Amino acid sequence: MWNAKQKVAATLALSCAIAGGASAAAAAFTDVKGADNQAIVSSLQDKGIINGVTATQFKPNGSLTQAQAIQILAKAFELKKDGAQVIPAANQPWYSGAVEAAKANKLSLPSTFKPSAEVNREDFALWLYEAINTTGQYPATKMFVVFEDQDQINKDATNAIQTLVNMNVIPRSSVGKKFEPKEAITRMDAAVWVDSAVKMIDRAHANQNDDTTTPPATGSEGSQMGDEPLLNVTSTADGKQKVTLTVELPNPGYGLKIDNVKLTDDKRAIISYSMTQPEPGMMYPQVISEGKVETVIPAGYTPELATK
């Protein structure tokens, strides 16, 4: 843990770097371990979203203040007020523009905003979720993740945390472990979550631009299948993940099958599925039935249904 003088020094260093505008070329911070973490921090630094505490130190295990957290989110998701970026006046604190933009976009800031107070994990998750939603709506799997300390998570933050995990913004490696909602979020965890969110949004927008698929006409067989399958994930005895797809079918003649599972470099398992048709000439009772199919994916991957 940092002492008071170290926290003040870090806050001043980061605030000055952020207030100065676009960051310099990303440096390889000597205290960031692992190539993946280095890439995440460098990417966010290149985009002017986050900076180091010094030229060579990122302090990945250090905590974020409320002011720093809101500034990062405002930059990452381009939060604005009335369509325009808020630029603090000369006599205002460096973070005032970001706070004003966050309030304009209805982020759940505390009524008594304390710029130098640490941000805990559930509050940062809630603000991140709300910031993501200012850019659009995005698909997520429909799985409820139970943390060991689920009862300690604020109800207002539960939906945000669940959605972020299902979007794989919060790494799915958290599943089955403690979320530690009241603990201060570390600078590295905040960077990982924000980087994952930015990449998720970029992917979604790219898919929208490339999407040339015509949806099935009303009244077609596809529209009779109801919603897309629900996903459920459980651990297997050998440490992998069993993914179960479940969907309502018009009658027992229809079926559900998995066509392909594609593992991506960003740890997603994209599952392609299809409905099988009833056998010609067969008679089936016209009752809603359940279609269920399973597959196994490696640990650490997030299951995701392929876009139809």
C-alpha positions, 0 to 999 in steps of 0.5 A: 500500500502507498503512504499518503505522500506517495498517493499525493505524488502519484495523483499530481503526476497523473493529473498533470500528464492528463491535463497536458493533453495528448500523451507522448509516445508510449513507453515500456513501463518497467513495473508492468509485468507480462507482454499482454499487460504491456500491450494494454497499457501502451495502447491506452497511452497511445490513445491518450486515455491513460498515462504513467505516474512517471516516464518509466513507472505505471504503478499497476498495483496503485489505486485510482482516485475518483477524479482519475477514474472519471477522466479516464472514462471521459477520454475512453468513451468521448463523453461530452456535454450537449455534443461538445467536449467540456474544457475546464476554465483556467481557474477550475481543477483539471478534472472538472470538464470530465466530471461535468461531462460524466454528469451530463451523461448520467453516470452515477457519481456520488452526490459528494464527489471526492476527487482524491478518494479511492474508487472501489471495484463495484463503483468503477464497474458501474461507471464503466458500464454506464459510459459504454452505454453512452456509445450504443447497445451491445450484445452479451451472453445471458449467463448469471455469474455467481461470485463467492462474495455476491452478497457484498455487491451493491444491488445497483452495481450487480447488473453492471458487473454481470453485463461486463462479465458477459461482454468479457470486459471484466475477464471471465477468469473472475468467475467462481472467485471473489469480486471484492466489490469494496476493494479499491480498483488497481490501475492495472485492472482499470486499464484491462477493463477499459481496454477490453471495453474499447476493443469490444465497441470497436468490434461491434461497430466494425461488424455493423458496418460489414453486416450485409445479412438480411433478417428473415421475413416475418412469418418465416421458420426462423421467426418461430424459434423465439429468442437466440439460445441462452448460454450457460457455462460450467467448469469441467473436472479437467478445468475446461468450460462446458457451454450449454445452449438452450432454446425454445422450439415450436415442436419436438421435430425441430432441433438445435445443433452447434456447427462450429466453434472458433477460438479468437486471439482475444480469448473469445469462443464464437459459437455458430449454431443452427436449427434442424428441421422436422423430418418430412412427412412426420407428425409432431405434437404442436407443443413448445419443446426445449432444444439443448446442445453442449460443447467444451471450450478451453478455460479463459475463453468467453463463449459468444454466439455468432452473429446471424 
